[in-house]
Amino acid sequence: MRALRLEMLADAPLAFLETVAEAAARPHAEYANRVRQNASGSDIAAFVAELPPARELSPAAGPFVGHAGGHAVPTEPGLTVIFAVYVTPTRRGTGLLADLIEQVAVWSRAAGRPELMLEVVVGNDRALRAYQRLGFVDTGVRVPHPRVPALTELQMRRRA
């Protein structure tokens, strides 16, 4: 998970809420704790995609190539906010994004939250188009980027 997180931050630094340096400085134990926290429960969850292992090399899992998380919003009980969405460049366009979002949607519905929301940096047209293909609609709401005040994010929603 640490390797994937560092890749995410290096590849798309504006999309996430920390820098590569901050993530690299975090101890492995903190990553393990996050994985445990996000592995069960109905308030927050994270889903990863991994390449299948090369059978001749090892029975262990292959490298992680995608991630999407979701969390409940106490002030809006029927909503799951999707966060930290990432697909490694070599796997983009393969349907992996749709699979990850669907896993968040299934989890959200099971928790009684029928709506999904995410935010995209204005100008990230590739991500915007990808989310539109998955049924997300621009709500017209714009919010400041949480780390870069000069940037704006747009909110998108769809049914879970």
Phi, psi and chi 1 to 4 in degrees:
 res  aa     phi    psi   chi1   chi2   chi3   chi4
   1 MET       -  -37.1 -166.4   61.1 -132.1      -
   2 ARG   -62.1  -44.6 -177.6  179.3 -171.3  -85.6
   3 ALA   -61.4  -42.4      -      -      -      -
   4 LEU   -65.0  -43.0  179.7   63.7      -      -
   5 ARG   -60.7  -43.9 -177.1   67.8  178.1  173.4
   6 LEU   -64.5  -38.3  -66.3  174.8      -      -
   7 GLU   -62.9  -45.0  176.5 -174.6  -32.3      -
   8 MET   -55.3  -48.6  -66.5  163.2   67.2      -
   9 LEU   -69.2  -35.8  -66.3  164.9      -      -
  10 ALA   -70.8  -37.8      -      -      -      -
  11 ASP   -78.6  -36.9 -175.1   52.5      -      -
  12 ALA  -138.3   69.0      -      -      -      -
  13 PRO   -62.1  -25.1   18.8  -27.7      -      -
  14 LEU   -83.7  -12.4  -63.6  177.7      -      -
  15 ALA   -85.3  -12.1      -      -      -      -
  16 PHE  -126.6  166.9  -53.4  104.7      -      -
  17 LEU   -98.4   21.4  -59.8 -179.0      -      -
  18 GLU  -151.1  167.9   67.3 -179.8  -21.1      -
  19 THR   -96.8  165.6   66.3      -      -      -
  20 VAL   -58.3  -43.4  172.8      -      -      -
  21 ALA   -61.2  -42.8      -      -      -      -
  22 GLU   -63.0  -44.2  -69.8  165.2  -17.5      -
  23 ALA   -68.0  -38.4      -      -      -      -
  24 ALA   -67.0  -29.9      -      -      -      -
  25 ALA   -77.6  -17.0      -      -      -      -
  26 ARG   -72.6  133.9 -153.5  168.4  -25.8  112.9
  27 PRO   -69.1  155.1   17.6  -23.2      -      -
  28 HIS   -56.3  -35.2  -74.2  -80.7      -      -
  29 ALA   -60.2  -34.5      -      -      -      -
  30 GLU   -69.0  -37.7 -169.5  173.5  -34.7      -
  31 TYR   -63.3  -44.2  -77.5   93.7      -      -
  32 ALA   -61.3  -40.1      -      -      -      -
  33 ASN   -64.0  -42.7 -172.2   42.2      -      -
  34 ARG   -61.4  -42.7  -84.3 -170.3 -174.7 -172.4
  35 VAL   -59.9  -45.4  168.5      -      -      -
  36 ARG   -60.9  -45.0  -84.9 -169.7  -61.3  -79.0
  37 GLN   -63.2  -36.3  -71.8  175.0  -24.1      -
  38 ASN   -92.1    3.6  -64.3  -17.3      -      -
  39 ALA   -89.4  -15.9      -      -      -      -
  40 SER  -153.9  160.8   63.6      -      -      -
  41 GLY   110.1  171.8      -      -      -      -
  42 SER  -111.6   -1.5   60.9      -      -      -
  43 ASP   -96.8  -29.1  -70.5  -23.1      -      -
  44 ILE  -151.0  141.7 -170.3  166.4      -      -
  45 ALA  -152.6  153.5      -      -      -      -
  46 ALA  -132.2  141.7      -      -      -      -
  47 PHE  -124.0  136.2  -60.4   88.7      -      -
  48 VAL  -123.2  154.0  -65.3      -      -      -
  49 ALA  -114.0  141.2      -      -      -      -
  50 GLU  -132.8  150.6   61.4 -173.1  -26.9      -
  51 LEU   -72.5  145.1  -70.6  176.3      -      -
  52 PRO   -64.9  149.1   15.7  -20.8      -      -
  53 PRO   -69.1  151.7   25.7  -32.6      -      -
  54 ALA   -76.0  112.3      -      -      -      -
  55 ARG   -53.9  -37.2  -66.1 -172.4 -164.1  -81.6
  56 GLU   -75.9  -16.4   65.0  -81.1   -1.2      -
  57 LEU   -94.0  -45.1  -63.4  177.7      -      -
  58 SER  -167.8  146.6  166.7      -      -      -
  59 PRO   -81.7   -4.0   28.9  -33.4      -      -
  60 ALA   -71.1  163.1      -      -      -      -
  61 ALA   -63.1  151.7      -      -      -      -
  62 GLY   -78.9 -178.8      -      -      -      -
  63 PRO   -69.4  149.6   23.7  -31.1      -      -
  64 PHE   -72.8  136.4  -69.6  159.5      -      -
  65 VAL  -127.4    3.4  -66.2      -      -      -
  66 GLY  -165.6  158.6      -      -      -      -
  67 HIS  -153.8  144.4  178.5  -81.7      -      -
  68 ALA  -153.8  136.7      -      -      -      -
  69 GLY  -120.9  166.0      -      -      -      -
  70 GLY  -145.4  148.2      -      -      -      -
  71 HIS  -143.6  150.3   68.8   81.7      -      -
  72 ALA   -73.1  155.7      -      -      -      -
  73 VAL  -119.5  108.8  178.8      -      -      -
  74 PRO   -55.2  -32.7  -22.5   31.2      -      -
  75 THR   -82.4   -9.1   58.0      -      -      -
  76 GLU  -138.5   83.2 -160.8  168.4  -20.7      -
  77 PRO   -57.1  -25.7  -20.5   29.2      -      -
  78 GLY   -91.3   11.5      -      -      -      -
  79 LEU  -117.2  138.1  178.7   67.2      -      -
  80 THR  -114.6  127.9  -69.8      -      -      -
  81 VAL   -92.7  126.1  173.1      -      -      -
  82 ILE   -87.7  137.4  -65.1  176.2      -      -
  83 PHE  -141.2  163.0   67.2   91.7      -      -
  84 ALA    51.1   50.6      -      -      -      -
  85 VAL   -85.6  129.8  178.0      -      -      -
  86 TYR  -157.0  138.5 -179.3   76.2      -      -
  87 VAL  -129.7  128.0  174.4      -      -      -
  88 THR   -58.4  143.6 -163.4      -      -      -
  89 PRO   -51.2  -38.6  -29.4   36.7      -      -
  90 THR   -70.7  -11.8   59.0      -      -      -
  91 ARG  -109.3   -0.1  -55.0  -60.0  -67.9  174.9
  92 ARG   -67.6  143.8  -67.9  177.3 -173.4  159.3
  93 GLY    81.5    9.4      -      -      -      -
  94 THR  -102.6   -1.9   65.2      -      -      -
  95 GLY    94.7   -1.8      -      -      -      -
  96 LEU   -64.8  -38.3 -173.8   55.9      -      -
  97 LEU   -59.0  -46.9  175.0   64.3      -      -
  98 ALA   -59.9  -40.9      -      -      -      -
  99 ASP   -63.3  -44.2  -67.4  -16.7      -      -
 100 LEU   -64.3  -45.4  -73.1  163.8      -      -
 101 ILE   -63.5  -37.7  -64.1  -61.9      -      -
 102 GLU   -64.8  -37.4 -177.5   56.6   23.7      -
 103 GLN   -62.8  -41.5  -71.0  -58.4  -52.3      -
 104 VAL   -64.2  -41.3  175.9      -      -      -
 105 ALA   -63.4  -43.9      -      -      -      -
 106 VAL   -60.7  -47.0  166.3      -      -      -
 107 TRP   -61.0  -43.4  169.4   79.4      -      -
 108 SER   -61.9  -47.1 -176.9      -      -      -
 109 ARG   -61.7  -41.5  -71.4 -170.1  -54.5  -93.0
 110 ALA   -62.5  -28.6      -      -      -      -
 111 ALA   -87.7    1.9      -      -      -      -
 112 GLY    83.9   20.7      -      -      -      -
 113 ARG  -114.2  105.1  -66.9 -173.0  -58.6  -86.5
 114 PRO   -85.9    3.4   30.6  -34.4      -      -
 115 GLU  -129.3  145.5 -171.3  170.6   16.0      -
 116 LEU  -116.0  146.1  -57.2  174.4      -      -
 117 MET  -139.8  143.8 -170.5  -89.7  -73.8      -
 118 LEU  -145.0  165.7   53.5   79.9      -      -
 119 GLU  -124.0  142.7  -65.3  173.1  -14.3      -
 120 VAL  -130.7  136.5  178.6      -      -      -
 121 VAL   -62.7  129.2  172.3      -      -      -
 122 VAL   -58.7  129.2  171.4      -      -      -
 123 GLY   104.0  -14.5      -      -      -      -
 124 ASN   -85.3   72.4 -173.4  -12.0      -      -
 125 ASP   -65.2  -32.7  -65.7  -24.8      -      -
 126 ARG   -61.3  -47.9 -180.0 -175.4  175.1  117.3
 127 ALA   -65.2  -42.4      -      -      -      -
 128 LEU   -56.7  -48.3  178.7   65.7      -      -
 129 ARG   -63.7  -40.1  -72.6 -171.1  -54.2  -87.5
 130 ALA   -62.0  -44.7      -      -      -      -
 131 TYR   -68.5  -35.9  -67.1  130.8      -      -
 132 GLN   -61.8  -40.7  -73.1  171.1  -29.6      -
 133 ARG   -61.7  -26.5  -76.4 -168.3  -64.0  -85.5
 134 LEU   -91.0    8.0  -64.2  177.5      -      -
 135 GLY    96.0    2.2      -      -      -      -
 136 PHE   -76.2  143.8  -74.5   89.4      -      -
 137 VAL  -123.3  135.2  175.7      -      -      -
 138 ASP   -64.8  123.6 -177.0  -11.6      -      -
 139 THR   -83.4  -11.4   64.6      -      -      -
 140 GLY    88.7   -9.9      -      -      -      -
 141 VAL   -79.0  132.4  174.3      -      -      -
 142 ARG  -121.7  137.7  -58.7  -65.1 -176.3  -94.9
 143 VAL  -133.7  152.3  -65.1      -      -      -
 144 PRO   -66.8  146.0    1.5    1.7      -      -
 145 HIS   -62.8  136.6 -173.2  -79.0      -      -
 146 PRO   -68.2  -17.6   16.9  -24.3      -      -
 147 ARG  -120.9  -22.5  -70.4 -165.5   61.0  129.2
 148 VAL  -123.0   95.2 -176.2      -      -      -
 149 PRO   -57.1  -24.4  -19.6   27.9      -      -
 150 ALA   -74.4  -12.8      -      -      -      -
 151 LEU  -101.7  156.4  -64.1  176.7      -      -
 152 THR  -125.3  146.0  -58.3      -      -      -
 153 GLU  -113.5  147.7  -66.1 -174.8  -42.3      -
 154 LEU  -108.6  145.4   61.9   89.7      -      -
 155 GLN   -95.7  140.3  -70.0 -175.4   -5.3      -
 156 MET  -128.7  146.4  -58.4 -179.0   83.6      -
 157 ARG  -136.9  157.7  -69.3 -175.1 -178.9 -131.7
 158 ARG  -161.1  167.6   74.8  159.9 -134.8 -154.1
 159 ARG   -70.3  146.5  -60.6  -70.3  -64.5  168.2
 160 ALA   -74.1      -      -      -      -      -
